[in-house]
Amino acid sequence: MTTAAARPATLEDVARAAGVSRSTASRVIAGTGAASPEARDRVAAAADRLGYVPNAAARALVRGAGVRLAVAVTGTTSAVLEDPYVARVVAAAAQVGTPHGIGVSLHWLPRSAPQALRELAYDRGVCGIVLVNTTGSVLDAVPRSLRGRVASIGIGSRTVPAFDVDNGGGTTAVLHHLYATGRRRIAMVTGPRWLMCAGRSVRAYRQMVREAGLPVRLVRGDFTPARGRAAAVEVMERWPDTDAIFAASDPTALGVIAGLRRRGVRVPGDVAVAGFDDIPLAELSTPALTTASHPVGRIATAAAQAVLDRRPVPPATFFPSALVARDSA
């Protein structure tokens, strides 16, 4: 009695008290398999008397259903896991999984080795996978066994549903704002070239400047502040008459502002700057950053729910992005 009171009752305790085997007690508790009515009554009575609470994680492992949702992020280095965007995805996935007794684990998928995804696919503890920064190579590496248990934030395929922001629409809204405020020589700092979903912003930029008869001024970026600082220097050296810079991410835009200030360029007096994402720091920067909204939490929630619900969903779901006008542009 002392031992039972000192720790939670186990399935073995229930089986012993009911006078049945552990496997019989397990079948009765799980509600699967055969057991006599008498055995069911004895197990139920013993479980009630001992205050036995089934271990949801253990049951899931026995069924092969998994106990955690894996968030797998593609990146050149493991530093991609430190991106605040990734933290927001993990937080949203955890909120979806918690009511179901499902945890979340975070994994780096090297760009050079997308086949590492297969190791997660064959991990019995993984109930499903949310892909982030998805590439064509990663989609090609998704094994058949994962179908119905995987969703992508970014691009998708016929068998992998995708959830993402309408970054083309958000980019267009920001660029129209820059144009409406009199800016006519607008440069863009892009996202990584290997990230296919980032191409939507570039296409929106090209279309807008072409329709307005403006020059195309593209500089490669990688979503980091450091690259933003360097890009600001590159833009001003190549095109000194530039009067606006749009960056495909807020961290890059904040780096652009820092780079311009280092050269004595006033923001927005000489050059307007705008970003994309509306991260918390955007409102707190000086000047406050003009940007476009990015509902990361809603997107990640939808992706995680699609994995856990295992219900048919549209091949691609895009969440709207809206202009957030502030002082920098």
C-alpha positions as CSV (number, residue, x, y, z in Angstrom):
1,M,0.0,0.0,0.0
2,T,2.9,2.4,0.8
3,T,4.5,1.9,-2.6
4,A,1.2,2.3,-4.5
5,A,0.5,5.5,-2.6
6,A,4.0,6.9,-3.2
7,R,3.7,6.7,-7.0
8,P,1.0,6.7,-9.7
9,A,-0.5,3.3,-10.4
10,T,0.9,1.5,-13.4
11,L,-0.7,-0.8,-15.9
12,E,1.1,-3.7,-14.1
13,D,-0.5,-2.7,-10.8
14,V,-4.0,-2.8,-12.5
15,A,-3.3,-6.2,-14.0
16,R,-2.0,-7.6,-10.7
17,A,-5.0,-6.3,-8.8
18,A,-7.5,-7.6,-11.4
19,G,-5.8,-11.0,-11.6
20,V,-5.2,-10.8,-15.4
21,S,-2.1,-10.5,-17.6
22,R,-0.7,-7.2,-18.5
23,S,-1.7,-7.7,-22.2
24,T,-5.3,-8.3,-21.2
25,A,-5.3,-5.2,-19.0
26,S,-3.8,-3.2,-21.8
27,R,-6.5,-4.3,-24.3
28,V,-9.3,-3.5,-21.8
29,I,-7.9,0.0,-21.0
30,A,-7.2,0.8,-24.7
31,G,-10.6,-0.6,-25.7
32,T,-9.1,-2.8,-28.4
33,G,-8.8,-6.6,-28.8
34,A,-10.6,-9.4,-27.1
35,A,-11.3,-9.9,-23.4
36,S,-14.1,-11.6,-21.5
37,P,-16.8,-9.5,-19.8
38,E,-15.6,-10.7,-16.4
39,A,-12.0,-9.7,-17.2
40,R,-13.2,-6.3,-18.4
41,D,-15.2,-5.8,-15.2
42,R,-12.2,-6.7,-13.0
43,V,-9.8,-4.5,-14.9
44,A,-12.2,-1.5,-14.8
45,A,-12.8,-2.0,-11.0
46,A,-9.1,-2.3,-10.3
47,A,-8.3,0.8,-12.4
48,D,-10.9,2.8,-10.6
49,R,-9.8,1.6,-7.2
50,L,-6.1,2.4,-7.9
51,G,-6.8,5.7,-9.6
52,Y,-5.0,4.5,-12.7
53,V,-4.5,7.2,-15.4
54,P,-3.6,5.8,-18.8
55,N,-0.3,7.1,-20.3
56,A,-1.3,8.6,-23.6
57,A,2.2,8.7,-24.8
58,A,2.8,5.0,-24.2
59,R,-0.5,4.1,-25.9
60,A,0.5,6.2,-28.9
61,L,3.9,4.4,-29.2
62,V,2.2,1.0,-29.0
63,R,-0.1,2.0,-31.8
64,G,2.8,3.5,-33.8
65,A,0.9,6.8,-33.8
66,G,3.8,8.8,-32.4
67,V,4.0,11.2,-29.5
68,R,5.5,14.3,-31.0
69,L,5.1,16.6,-34.0
70,A,8.4,17.3,-35.7
71,V,9.1,20.7,-37.1
72,A,11.8,20.3,-39.8
73,V,13.5,23.4,-41.0
74,T,15.6,23.5,-44.2
75,G,18.7,25.7,-44.0
76,T,22.3,26.0,-45.2
77,T,23.5,25.7,-41.5
78,S,21.9,24.8,-38.2
79,A,21.8,28.6,-37.4
80,V,18.5,28.6,-39.2
81,L,16.9,27.1,-36.0
82,E,17.7,30.4,-34.2
83,D,15.5,32.4,-36.5
84,P,12.6,34.0,-34.4
85,Y,10.3,33.0,-37.2
86,V,11.0,29.3,-36.4
87,A,10.3,29.9,-32.7
88,R,6.9,31.3,-33.6
89,V,6.2,28.2,-35.7
90,V,7.2,25.9,-32.9
91,A,5.1,27.8,-30.4
92,A,2.0,27.5,-32.6
93,A,2.6,23.8,-33.2
94,A,2.9,23.2,-29.5
95,Q,-0.4,24.9,-28.8
96,V,-2.1,22.6,-31.3
97,G,-0.5,19.5,-30.0
98,T,-0.8,20.0,-26.2
99,P,-4.6,19.2,-26.0
100,H,-3.8,15.9,-27.7
101,G,-0.8,15.0,-25.5
102,I,1.5,15.6,-28.5
103,G,4.8,17.3,-28.0
104,V,7.0,19.2,-30.5
105,S,10.6,18.6,-31.6
106,L,12.7,20.9,-33.7
107,H,15.1,19.5,-36.4
108,W,17.5,21.0,-39.0
109,L,17.3,19.6,-42.5
110,P,20.6,20.5,-44.3
111,R,20.1,21.8,-47.8
112,S,22.8,19.5,-48.9
113,A,21.1,16.4,-47.4
114,P,17.3,16.6,-47.6
115,Q,17.2,12.8,-47.4
116,A,17.7,13.3,-43.6
117,L,13.9,13.7,-43.6
118,R,13.6,9.9,-44.0
119,E,15.1,9.4,-40.6
120,L,12.2,11.4,-39.1
121,A,9.7,9.5,-41.2
122,Y,10.8,6.2,-39.8
123,D,10.9,7.4,-36.2
124,R,7.9,5.7,-34.4
125,G,7.8,8.5,-31.9
126,V,7.0,11.0,-34.7
127,C,3.3,11.4,-35.4
128,G,3.7,13.9,-38.2
129,I,6.0,16.5,-39.7
130,V,5.7,20.2,-40.5
131,L,8.2,21.3,-43.1
132,V,9.6,24.9,-43.0
133,N,11.6,26.6,-45.8
134,T,10.6,23.7,-48.0
135,T,12.5,23.1,-51.2
136,G,11.8,20.9,-54.2
137,S,14.5,18.5,-53.1
138,V,12.8,18.2,-49.7
139,L,9.5,17.5,-51.3
140,D,11.1,14.8,-53.5
141,A,12.6,13.2,-50.3
142,V,9.2,12.8,-48.6
143,P,8.7,9.0,-48.4
144,R,5.3,7.5,-49.2
145,S,4.9,6.4,-45.6
146,L,4.6,10.1,-44.6
147,R,1.7,10.9,-46.9
148,G,-1.2,12.3,-44.9
149,R,1.2,13.1,-42.0
150,V,3.1,16.0,-43.4
151,A,2.4,19.6,-44.3
152,S,4.6,22.4,-45.6
153,I,5.0,26.0,-44.7
154,G,6.1,27.3,-48.1
155,I,5.7,25.3,-51.2
156,G,3.9,22.0,-51.5
157,S,3.2,19.2,-54.0
158,R,0.3,17.0,-55.0
159,T,0.8,14.9,-51.9
160,V,2.1,17.6,-49.4
161,P,-0.3,20.4,-48.7
162,A,1.2,23.9,-48.3
163,F,0.3,26.8,-46.0
164,D,1.9,30.2,-46.4
165,V,1.5,33.9,-46.5
166,D,0.5,35.7,-49.7
167,N,3.9,37.4,-49.8
168,G,3.3,38.4,-53.4
169,G,0.2,40.3,-52.4
170,G,1.9,41.8,-49.4
171,T,4.9,42.9,-51.5
172,T,2.6,44.6,-54.0
173,A,0.9,46.5,-51.2
174,V,4.2,47.8,-49.8
175,L,5.5,48.8,-53.3
176,H,2.3,50.6,-54.2
177,H,2.6,52.5,-50.9
178,L,6.2,53.5,-51.8
179,Y,5.1,54.6,-55.2
180,A,2.1,56.6,-53.8
181,T,4.5,58.5,-51.5
182,G,6.5,59.6,-54.5
183,R,9.3,57.0,-54.6
184,R,10.4,56.2,-58.2
185,R,13.7,54.4,-57.9
186,I,12.9,51.5,-55.7
187,A,15.5,48.7,-55.0
188,M,14.7,45.3,-53.5
189,V,16.8,43.1,-51.3
190,T,15.5,39.6,-52.0
191,G,15.3,36.4,-49.9
192,P,17.6,33.5,-50.5
193,R,17.5,32.3,-54.1
194,W,17.2,28.7,-53.1
195,L,14.0,29.3,-51.1
196,M,11.4,28.9,-53.8
197,C,8.5,30.7,-51.9
198,A,10.7,33.8,-51.7
199,G,10.4,34.0,-55.5
200,R,6.8,35.2,-55.2
201,S,8.0,38.5,-53.7
202,V,10.6,39.0,-56.5
203,R,7.9,38.3,-59.2
204,A,5.6,40.8,-57.5
205,Y,8.4,43.4,-57.5
206,R,9.3,42.8,-61.1
207,Q,5.7,43.1,-62.2
208,M,5.0,46.3,-60.3
209,V,8.1,48.2,-61.5
210,R,7.5,47.0,-65.0
211,E,3.9,48.2,-65.0
212,A,5.0,51.6,-63.5
213,G,7.9,52.0,-65.9
214,L,10.5,52.0,-63.2
215,P,14.0,50.5,-63.2
216,V,14.6,47.1,-61.8
217,R,17.2,47.1,-59.0
218,L,17.6,43.7,-57.3
219,V,20.2,42.8,-54.7
220,R,20.5,39.3,-53.2
221,G,19.6,38.8,-49.6
222,D,19.2,36.0,-47.0
223,F,16.7,37.4,-44.4
224,T,19.5,38.4,-42.0
225,P,20.4,41.9,-40.6
226,A,24.0,41.5,-41.6
227,R,23.1,41.0,-45.2
228,G,20.8,44.0,-45.0
229,R,23.7,46.2,-43.9
230,A,25.8,45.0,-46.8
231,A,23.0,45.3,-49.3
232,A,22.4,48.9,-48.3
233,V,26.0,49.7,-49.2
234,E,25.7,47.7,-52.5
235,V,22.5,49.5,-53.5
236,M,23.9,53.0,-52.9
237,E,27.1,52.2,-54.7
238,R,25.4,50.8,-57.7
239,W,22.5,53.2,-57.8
240,P,23.3,56.3,-55.9
241,D,19.9,57.9,-56.8
242,T,17.9,55.2,-55.1
243,D,15.1,56.7,-53.1
244,A,13.5,53.6,-51.5
245,I,14.6,50.1,-50.5
246,F,12.2,47.2,-50.0
247,A,13.6,44.2,-48.1
248,A,11.9,40.8,-48.2
249,S,12.1,40.5,-44.4
250,D,12.0,42.8,-41.5
251,P,15.4,41.7,-40.0
252,T,17.0,42.5,-43.4
253,A,15.2,45.9,-43.5
254,L,16.5,46.8,-40.1
255,G,20.0,45.9,-41.3
256,V,19.4,48.2,-44.4
257,I,18.5,51.1,-42.1
258,A,21.7,50.5,-40.1
259,G,23.8,50.3,-43.3
260,L,22.3,53.6,-44.6
261,R,22.8,55.4,-41.4
262,R,26.5,54.3,-41.4
263,R,26.8,56.1,-44.8
264,G,25.0,59.2,-43.5
265,V,21.9,58.5,-45.5
266,R,18.7,59.7,-43.8
267,V,15.7,57.4,-43.4
268,P,13.1,58.2,-44.7
269,G,14.3,61.7,-45.7
270,D,16.8,60.5,-48.4
271,V,15.8,56.8,-48.7
272,A,12.5,55.2,-47.6
273,V,12.9,51.6,-46.2
274,A,10.2,49.0,-45.9
275,G,10.3,45.3,-44.9
276,F,8.0,42.3,-44.7
277,D,6.8,40.2,-41.6
278,D,5.8,42.9,-39.1
279,I,8.0,41.3,-36.3
280,P,7.7,42.9,-32.8
281,L,10.8,44.9,-33.3
282,A,9.4,46.6,-36.4
283,E,7.2,48.9,-34.4
284,L,9.9,49.6,-31.9
285,S,12.7,50.5,-34.3
286,T,13.7,54.1,-35.0
287,P,12.2,55.1,-37.3
288,A,9.3,52.6,-36.9
289,L,9.4,50.2,-39.8
290,T,6.9,50.2,-42.6
291,T,6.2,46.6,-43.4
292,A,3.6,44.0,-44.4
293,S,1.8,41.6,-42.0
294,H,2.7,37.9,-41.8
295,P,0.3,35.8,-39.7
296,V,2.9,33.2,-38.8
297,G,0.9,31.8,-35.9
298,R,-2.2,31.2,-38.0
299,I,-0.2,29.6,-40.8
300,A,1.7,27.3,-38.4
301,T,-1.5,26.4,-36.6
302,A,-3.2,25.4,-39.8
303,A,-0.3,23.3,-40.9
304,A,-0.1,21.5,-37.5
305,Q,-3.8,20.9,-37.5
306,A,-3.7,19.5,-41.0
307,V,-1.1,17.0,-39.9
308,L,-2.8,15.9,-36.7
309,D,-6.3,15.8,-38.1
310,R,-5.2,13.9,-41.2
311,R,-8.2,15.2,-43.2
312,P,-8.1,16.3,-46.8
313,V,-7.1,19.9,-47.2
314,P,-6.6,22.1,-50.3
315,P,-3.2,21.7,-52.0
316,A,-2.3,25.3,-51.1
317,T,-3.7,27.7,-48.6
318,F,-2.5,31.3,-48.6
319,F,-3.1,33.8,-45.8
320,P,-3.5,37.5,-46.7
321,S,-0.8,40.0,-46.0
322,A,-1.6,43.7,-45.5
323,L,0.4,46.9,-45.5
324,V,1.5,48.3,-42.1
325,A,2.5,51.9,-42.7
326,R,4.9,53.5,-40.2
327,D,7.6,56.2,-40.2
328,S,10.4,54.6,-42.3
329,A,8.4,54.9,-45.6
